Amino acid sequence: MKTARIFQRPKNAMQSGRARTDQWVLEFEPAFGQRPDPLTGWNGGGETSNQVRIAFPTLEAAKAHAEREGYAYHIVPAPARKLKLQAYADNFR
């Protein structure tokens, strides 16, 4: 049985926009650890299910999909939004 993680996308730290932060994402937990390739030294493995990400508009839709497909899942709560209130004058202190 595959184990999935359902979470809400965080805001991108490199941009000020909040695009797609209202979507819920289902991604699979890796069943095996990655191992280094002896020739190149890069980490990898034969498992391809950790490359699959499915986006859903609501948490209920994501949970319904996981239950319908028979995946064990756990929900990672969305991080709390922190507002940093700053005045323009604070740049010159």
C-alpha positions in Angstrom: 0.0 0.0 0.0 1.4 3.4 -1.0 1.6 6.1 1.5 0.6 9.6 0.4 1.1 13.1 1.9 -1.6 15.7 1.4 -0.5 19.3 2.0 -1.3 22.9 0.9 1.4 24.6 -1.1 3.3 27.3 0.8 3.9 30.7 -0.7 7.0 30.9 -2.9 9.7 32.7 -0.9 11.3 34.1 -4.1 8.2 36.0 -5.2 5.5 38.1 -3.5 2.5 36.5 -5.2 0.3 33.8 -3.7 -0.5 31.8 -6.9 -1.7 28.3 -6.4 -1.4 28.5 -2.6 -5.1 27.6 -2.3 -4.5 24.2 -4.0 -4.0 20.9 -2.1 -1.3 18.6 -3.4 -1.1 14.8 -3.0 2.4 13.3 -3.3 3.7 9.9 -2.4 6.2 9.2 0.3 9.3 7.3 -0.8 9.2 3.7 0.1 13.0 3.2 -0.1 15.8 5.6 0.5 17.9 7.0 -2.3 21.4 5.6 -2.9 24.3 7.2 -4.6 25.2 6.1 -8.1 28.7 4.7 -8.1 29.7 6.3 -11.4 28.4 9.9 -11.0 27.8 10.1 -7.3 24.3 11.5 -7.8 21.5 10.3 -5.5 18.8 8.3 -7.1 16.7 5.1 -7.1 14.4 3.0 -9.2 11.3 4.3 -7.6 9.3 6.8 -9.8 6.2 7.3 -7.7 7.9 10.1 -5.8 7.8 12.2 -9.0 4.0 12.2 -9.1 2.2 15.2 -7.7 -1.5 15.7 -8.1 -3.2 19.0 -7.4 -6.7 19.3 -6.1 -8.9 22.4 -5.5 -10.0 21.3 -2.0 -8.8 19.0 0.8 -12.0 16.9 0.6 -11.3 16.2 -3.1 -7.7 15.1 -2.3 -8.9 12.8 0.6 -11.6 11.3 -1.6 -9.1 10.5 -4.4 -6.7 8.8 -1.9 -9.5 6.8 -0.4 -10.9 5.8 -3.8 -7.5 4.6 -4.9 -6.7 2.8 -1.6 -3.8 5.0 -0.5 -2.9 5.4 3.1 -2.5 9.2 3.7 -1.7 11.8 6.2 -2.5 15.5 6.1 0.2 18.1 6.7 -1.5 21.2 8.1 -0.8 24.5 6.2 1.6 26.8 7.9 0.2 29.9 9.6 0.6 33.1 7.6 2.8 35.6 9.3 2.3 39.3 8.4 5.3 41.5 8.7 4.0 45.0 9.0 6.7 47.4 8.1 6.6 51.1 7.3 8.7 52.6 4.5 10.5 54.8 7.2 11.9 51.6 8.8 14.3 51.3 5.9 16.2 54.3 7.1 16.7 53.4 10.7 
